[in-house]
Amino acid sequence: MSDQVVDVHSHAMPMPLLRWLSGNGLADLDQLDDGVVRIAPAVSGLAAGVPIPLPPQQYDVDLRLADLRAGGVDRQLVSLPPFVTCAAGDDEREVLQVARRGNDALVEMLTGHEDHFAALGFVPLGTAGAVAEAVRCLDELSCAGLAIGTQGLGAELDDPVHEPLWDLLAHRGTFVFLHPNATPGGSRLDAYWLPQLAGFPMETALAVSRLVLGGVLERHDLTLCLAHGGGCLPALQGRLDLGWRRKQVARTTPRPPSDYLRRLYYDTATFSTTLLRRLVEDFGAGHVLVGTDYPFDLADFDPRGTVAALGLDDDQRRAIEGATVTTLIPGLRG
């Protein structure tokens, strides 16, 4: 089914997870009818009291199915949004508990709809427990792949604590979706929804730069797709390569950073035909995958149109729309 459109970047916040968070004093559900939820900073990574959009499509599968058909999408890979990934958490037990509850609720929500939806289990960072949760998601919950953030329990992606996780993911050839769950800007981002508008793209660039310069991609052959077209990272290729050539402290790998970036995959959620076309030019159509960020308001609701606007040939179009990801995740072919 190489002509199907597969969206690798969509989110869900299942109601059982939200109720569990609320019951433990970690979420305020009083404005559910208004499409808003408030989640404790240790879980959401946001300041206390910040309203998080919660359209009913986040937890109502029937509404998702209707939108899927209207948007011309055949399959969605569904992951938990960054607001329930505990990027700012410092309690390892709580972080692992939230991840486990979230993964169980996500898989339960999608059960019976496998023709249209597949779960990406969330793996928390900064903990040795990440490996066990990854194995549980893949082997017990039958997730199609995994999702990770950019930070966890104070650890960056190149922290040695993650080496067993990278080893597992590389050995199993697991599809991994990387979505920023923190921002690097501090209080400068406290207005205009800048954490998402500017902070997330910057966070991806910073986190994956560490992944590259820390030698993780030299040691481990990961199947890694970056949200939001890689954020600011593609624009930094030349500067990272220059630093690798001229700064001894950045000469940490046998090949320049751009070589490792070309091994990665990038979703189409750039919201700019010009930028998306440049992604295809830089990395090839085979390394660009449809991603919408559905059902948030900062989403692409016409992914077919987004790809069509690039004016690519049929083979390139098919690669982006679904042929590549169904090769990376063979279970999606059926």
Secondary structure by P-SEA (a helix, b strand, c coil): cccbbbbcbbbbbcaaaaaaaaaacccccccccccbbbbcccccccccbbbbbbccccccaaaaaaaaaaacccccbbbbcccccccccccaaaaaaaaaaaaaaaaaaaccccccbbbbbbbbccccaaaaaaaaaccccccccccccccccccccccccaaaaaaaaaaaccbbbbbbccccccccccccccccccaaaaaaaaaaaaaaaaccccccccbbbbcccccccccaaaaaaaaaacccccccccccaaaaaaabbbccccccaaaaaaaaaacccccbbbbcccccccccccaaaaaaaacccaaaaaaaacaaaaaacccccc
